[in-house]
Amino acid sequence: MIVVRKAGERGRFDFGWLDTRHTFSFGDYHDPDHMGFRQLRVINEDRVAPGGGFPTHSHRDMEILSYVLEGAIEHQDSMGHREVLRPGELQRMSAGRGVTHSEYNPSREEPLHFLQIWILPDRRGLEPGYEQKEFPEKDRTGRLRLVAAPGGRDGALEIHQDVAVYATLLGPGQEVVHPLAPGRHAWVQVARGALEVGGRGLEAGDGAAISGEAEVRLRAVSPAEALLLDLG
């Protein structure tokens, strides 16, 4: 079964410095029919104006992934990290028993466009942690590149949940197939372009929840960038 979540159906708020779209209920956006999918709790697509950003705030008991599409994020946290995240890089912050951080667009000219993904951890009260890594285009082109997984296998970032996250870049007509083990589920999020998931058309901002299928087949209609999450 494939259930599509269209981009235009998401919650949206425009604060001037931030234009944000919420796939699932988040903050002031509440939709009881869209509270998450399996361990996946949040997918926010954020566009941050030059110089704008999120001042210092706190999180706990959440695995938070940031994936930049355009521009850069300047990240600073209570663990002592001060980093800049750019396209082709993935950041993982384990909030655990509590962490504070800020996120800003350091450019005075270029906008920031990124996805923020929250995943429920496998247990509460983890030691807070941070990790950031580059995944070059060549490693994501025409294939599904594992970018986050339990134990950080195959060079991925470590995530504290039974979830595997893949990134892909596909040219028109290119196809990738991901097998789903019995009892597993998947979420596909299209970041750019257009593709087909099991014959269903998806465009930028669209997502799809997949259950009861033996595989996930992605075929690009136009140049496309997407994330695939394999969930227990």
Secondary structure, DSSP 8 states (H G I E B T S, - for coil): -EEEE-GGGSEEEE-SSEEEEESS-BTTB--TT-S-BTTEEEEEEEEE-TT-EEEEEEE-S-EEEEEEEES-EEEEETTS-EEEE-TTEEEEEE-TT-EEEEEE---SSS-EEEEEEEE--SSSS---EEEEEE--HHHHBTS-EEEEEGGGGGG-EE-SSSEEEEEEEE-TT-EEEEE--TT-EEEEEEEESEEEETTEEEETT-EEEEES-SEEEEEESSSEEEEEEEE-
